Amino acid sequence: MTGDCIFCKIIKGEIKTDFVYENHDYVAFMDINPVAKGHILVIPKKHYPFFIDMPEKEFAEMNKVVHKLAIALKKATKTDYIHLGIEGTDVHHTHIHLVPRNEGDGLTTYKRTGYEEGEMDKYAEKIKSFL
Amino acid sequence: MTGDCIFCKIIKGEIKTDFVYENHDYVAFMDINPVAKGHILVIPKKHYPFFIDMPEKEFAEMNKVVHKLAIALKKATKTDYIHLGIEGTDVHHTHIHLVPRNEGDGLTTYKRTGYEEGEMDKYAEKIKSFL
């Protein structure tokens, strides 16, 4: 927990929000600036800046909750599918976005770049060297 | 498995790609059109169109692999953090993007919208009714 973390304040009830789910370790609530209506955030109660700071097992457990919520969210919004995203820039208390989406809505698309000749292989080798 | 699924073809070795990881159930390989250099995709070997089509437990297991890979990817690219995203639109074989990112790089940002008065509460109630 950090004193100025907005998500820690939400968990402590110091900032009012619309919760949709809570268990011992995780909560889910509505994003007040949604990418699409119904957009929710799932967070651990414990303050971890990024998802890789969580123990692996805890990250897996959180994703069980995420899976349940995504199914409910798809039913509630009657959309084609649920986008899942961990952005990480805005609030440094790890959070998983679940955004109801429809085919062709153009939300959350990625801008792509490319590699120089042989460069991708070098990245692959480098990544493998850390596994 | 579906005959025309590009990711199923990659798993079967019919399309050549740069793998960085493989175990019994999941593989990870380089995205040839990266959002940022080092961008990898993690997929289950079994063909599931969307992540909510996976059994919850299997999705959690995949995220253990994702967590390991994200740590290696951050070390390999020396970036500030790893973005995680499930887009779902392009290839309907569920896949998790891991994209190395730096603060302020402006990649993978969300466009936001809003709610009418009282509308967010209604969405929250609807979602809860499916949990």
Interface residues (C-beta under 8 A of the other chain):
Chain A: D18 F19 V20 Y21 M30 I32 N33 P34 V35 A36 K37 G38 I40 F50 F51 I52 M54 E56 K57 F59 A60 E61 N63 K64 H67 K68 L69 A70 I71 A72 L73 K74 K75 A76 T77 Y81 I82 H83 L84 G85 I86 E87 G88 T89 H97 V99 R101 E103 L107 T108 T109 Y110 K111 R112 T113 G114 Y115 E119 M120 D121 Y123 A124 K126 I127 K128 S129 F130 L131
Chain B: D18 F19 V20 Y21 M30 I32 N33 P34 V35 A36 K37 G38 I40 F50 F51 I52 M54 E56 K57 F59 A60 E61 N63 K64 H67 K68 L69 A70 I71 A72 L73 K74 K75 A76 T77 Y81 I82 H83 L84 G85 I86 E87 G88 T89 H97 V99 R101 E103 L107 T108 T109 Y110 K111 R112 T113 G114 Y115 E119 M120 D121 Y123 A124 K126 I127 K128 S129 F130 L131
